[in-house]
């Protein structure tokens, strides 16, 4: 990645050859090594695409598994009305920078993004391949300038220009899945490279019943735990022993309704 001396020419980051850049062009391909670079104002960066390993049916299966998980409302995988996924290559700025004593990789969206969790997507280096213009029809064009991304790094992570070691534009393959549940529409994104699901807003489990059950269990066991103290205060050592026995029996008896209540809540929430 280099900065050109004039606005109409840059240098190939792969082989070092001069690359003429037409006015207004965002991409330039080296005629010597075939490497495609993304040009933002007077700067060129490597341009990659992440290899697709997950097909549409597999993406839908991954979405259903996520819906059946512990974070979502009970039965979402069966009750949700899932639309056909929309496939696209979404642009992400990938920055390697020094932070502390090590090097980290940061991802920032290079276009408007509805699901911000996509910033946590994995980009395996082994699955990166040079971007080819055959992908243009399914690729979202970058709209976030290089300098804006650099400002985000500074504001969010304290990464200055001197810490940046490498910047790339990576088009990651994703399936955007829209689904309806309880008269509302939601959006989830399935990574077409790893099948991981990303979502900001979704029908989550209702936590109130779990909190109420936990509070009731705490109060019940706290009261039972007072039995040894009460026995000691009223009957000395003998009362303490009797209180311990009472506590043990009460703990066993309390476990039964608590377990049943937990099972019922888990089945319905």
URPE-V501810 format. One record per residue. N is the residue number from 0. RES is the residue in three letters. SS is DSSP state (H for helix, E for strand, - for the rest). PHI is phi in whole degrees, 0 to 359 (999 if undefined). Layout:
n: (N N)
res: (RES RES)
ss: (SS SS)
phi: (PHI PHI)
This chain:
n: (0 1 2 3 4 5 6 7 8 9 10 11 12 13 14 15 16 17 18 19 20 21 22 23 24 25 26 27 28 29 30 31 32 33 34 35 36 37 38 39 40 41 42 43 44 45 46 47 48 49 50 51 52 53 54 55 56 57 58 59 60 61 62 63 64 65 66 67 68 69 70 71 72 73 74 75 76 77 78 79 80 81 82 83 84 85 86 87 88 89 90 91 92 93 94 95 96 97 98 99 100 101 102 103 104 105 106 107 108 109 110 111 112 113 114 115 116 117 118 119 120 121 122 123 124 125 126 127 128 129 130 131 132 133 134 135 136 137 138 139 140 141 142 143 144 145 146 147 148 149 150 151 152 153 154 155 156 157 158 159 160 161 162 163 164 165 166 167 168 169 170 171 172 173 174 175 176 177 178 179 180 181 182 183 184 185 186 187 188 189 190 191 192 193 194 195 196 197 198 199 200 201 202 203 204 205 206 207 208 209 210 211 212 213 214 215 216 217 218 219 220 221 222 223 224 225 226 227 228 229 230 231 232 233 234 235 236 237 238 239 240 241 242 243 244 245 246 247 248 249 250 251 252 253 254 255 256 257 258 259 260 261 262 263 264 265 266 267 268)
res: (UNK UNK UNK UNK UNK UNK UNK UNK UNK UNK UNK UNK UNK UNK UNK UNK UNK UNK UNK UNK UNK UNK UNK UNK UNK UNK UNK UNK UNK UNK UNK UNK UNK UNK UNK UNK UNK UNK UNK UNK UNK UNK UNK UNK UNK UNK UNK UNK UNK UNK UNK UNK UNK UNK UNK UNK UNK UNK UNK UNK UNK UNK UNK UNK UNK UNK UNK UNK UNK UNK UNK UNK UNK UNK UNK UNK UNK UNK UNK UNK UNK UNK UNK UNK UNK UNK UNK UNK UNK UNK UNK UNK UNK UNK UNK UNK UNK UNK UNK UNK UNK UNK UNK UNK UNK UNK UNK UNK UNK UNK UNK UNK UNK UNK UNK UNK UNK UNK UNK UNK UNK UNK UNK UNK UNK UNK UNK UNK UNK UNK UNK UNK UNK UNK UNK UNK UNK UNK UNK UNK UNK UNK UNK UNK UNK UNK UNK UNK UNK UNK UNK UNK UNK UNK UNK UNK UNK UNK UNK UNK UNK UNK UNK UNK UNK UNK UNK UNK UNK UNK UNK UNK UNK UNK UNK UNK UNK UNK UNK UNK UNK UNK UNK UNK UNK UNK UNK UNK UNK UNK UNK UNK UNK UNK UNK UNK UNK UNK UNK UNK UNK UNK UNK UNK UNK UNK UNK UNK UNK UNK UNK UNK UNK UNK UNK UNK UNK UNK UNK UNK UNK UNK UNK UNK UNK UNK UNK UNK UNK UNK UNK UNK UNK UNK UNK UNK UNK UNK UNK UNK UNK UNK UNK UNK UNK UNK UNK UNK UNK UNK UNK UNK UNK UNK UNK UNK UNK UNK UNK UNK UNK UNK UNK UNK UNK UNK UNK UNK UNK)
ss: (- - E - - E - - E E E - - - - - - E E E - - - - - - E E E - - - - - - E E E E E - - E E E E E E E E - - - - - H H H H H H H H H H H H - - - - E - - - H H H H - E E - - - E E E E E E E E E E E E E E - - E E E E E E E E - - - - - - H H H H H - - - - H H H E E E - - H H H H H H E - - - - - - H H H H H H H H H H H H - - - H H H E E E E E E E E E E E E E E E E E E - - E E E E E E E E - - - - - E E - - - - - E - - - H H H H H H H H H H H H H H H H H H - H H H H H H H H H H H H H H H H H H H H H H H H H H H H H H H H H H H H H H H H H H -)
phi: (999 222 255 285 277 229 288 258 211 224 239 295 287 269 243 86 288 289 239 288 242 288 300 87 280 261 229 218 249 288 284 266 246 82 287 262 240 265 249 239 56 257 224 239 230 298 237 235 230 273 294 279 234 242 270 300 298 292 294 295 295 295 297 296 297 296 297 273 283 280 273 262 297 301 80 300 297 263 266 291 259 269 277 295 295 254 266 199 261 262 278 228 282 246 239 260 217 279 216 69 260 230 250 236 252 246 242 227 295 257 205 300 232 274 243 294 299 297 297 264 294 271 237 295 300 292 263 281 220 304 294 240 291 297 271 305 297 253 260 276 288 290 233 267 295 305 293 294 300 297 294 299 300 292 289 274 233 68 267 271 300 290 271 284 254 201 232 225 257 242 268 263 281 222 249 268 248 251 213 248 204 52 66 232 249 231 231 227 242 251 292 281 254 234 71 287 257 237 204 271 239 202 291 266 296 277 275 304 298 294 294 295 295 296 294 296 295 298 297 297 288 296 296 295 290 280 300 299 295 297 295 294 292 262 224 68 298 296 294 298 298 297 296 297 297 299 297 299 294 297 298 294 292 291 298 294 295 295 296 297 297 297 294 294 296 297 285 252 263)
